Amino acid sequence: MFSTDDEGVRREGLFGSVVVEIDKLSNGGLGLTAGVESPLRLFLVFLVLALFIAATQVVFRSLKQRRAHLMERSDISA
């Protein structure tokens, strides 16, 4: 990223929602700018992530309850 011969480099991440721009300054240094290009896309990415985590927790809790129920049944029958 920093070793290109271009005057300026623009990189996008998270489906185009986050942007980083690198420009060569007149004094020979590099200027770095970062920002949010599309807040809606960023919100949707985190919403999908939050829904996945919530679904994982629900499944884990239900499996844990099922395991406890089966363990209880095996203790009663023994």
C-alpha positions in Angstrom: 0.0 0.0 0.0 2.7 2.5 0.9 5.2 1.3 -1.8 3.2 2.2 -4.9 4.4 4.6 -7.5 1.0 6.3 -7.8 0.3 9.8 -6.6 -2.6 8.7 -4.5 -4.0 5.4 -3.3 -7.6 4.8 -2.2 -8.5 1.5 -0.5 -12.0 0.4 0.6 -13.0 -2.2 3.1 -16.1 -3.7 4.7 -18.0 -3.8 1.4 -17.1 -0.2 0.5 -18.2 1.3 3.8 -14.8 2.3 5.2 -12.2 4.1 3.0 -8.5 4.9 3.5 -6.7 7.4 1.2 -3.0 7.9 1.0 -1.6 10.9 -0.9 1.9 12.1 -1.5 2.4 15.6 -0.1 4.4 18.4 -1.7 7.1 18.2 1.0 7.7 14.5 0.2 5.7 13.0 3.1 2.6 10.9 3.0 -0.9 12.1 4.0 -3.3 9.5 5.4 -7.0 10.0 5.5 -9.5 7.5 6.8 -13.3 7.7 7.0 -16.7 6.1 6.6 -18.0 6.2 3.1 -21.3 4.5 3.6 -22.7 4.4 7.2 -25.7 2.3 6.1 -23.5 -0.5 4.8 -21.4 -0.3 8.0 -24.6 -0.5 10.1 -25.9 -3.5 8.0 -22.6 -5.4 8.5 -22.7 -5.0 12.3 -26.4 -5.8 12.3 -25.8 -9.1 10.5 -22.9 -9.8 12.9 -25.1 -9.1 15.9 -27.9 -11.3 14.6 -25.5 -14.2 14.0 -24.1 -13.9 17.5 -27.6 -13.7 19.0 -28.7 -16.8 17.0 -25.6 -18.7 18.2 -26.4 -17.9 21.8 -30.0 -19.1 21.4 -28.9 -22.4 19.9 -26.2 -22.9 22.5 -28.6 -22.3 25.4 -31.2 -24.6 23.9 -28.6 -27.3 23.4 -27.4 -26.8 27.0 -31.0 -27.2 28.3 -31.5 -30.3 26.2 -28.4 -31.8 27.6 -29.4 -31.1 31.1 -32.9 -32.6 30.4 -31.2 -35.8 29.0 -28.8 -36.0 31.9 -31.8 -35.7 34.3 -33.7 -38.4 32.5 -30.7 -40.8 32.6 -30.3 -40.2 36.4 -34.0 -41.0 37.0 -33.9 -44.3 35.0 -30.6 -45.5 36.6 
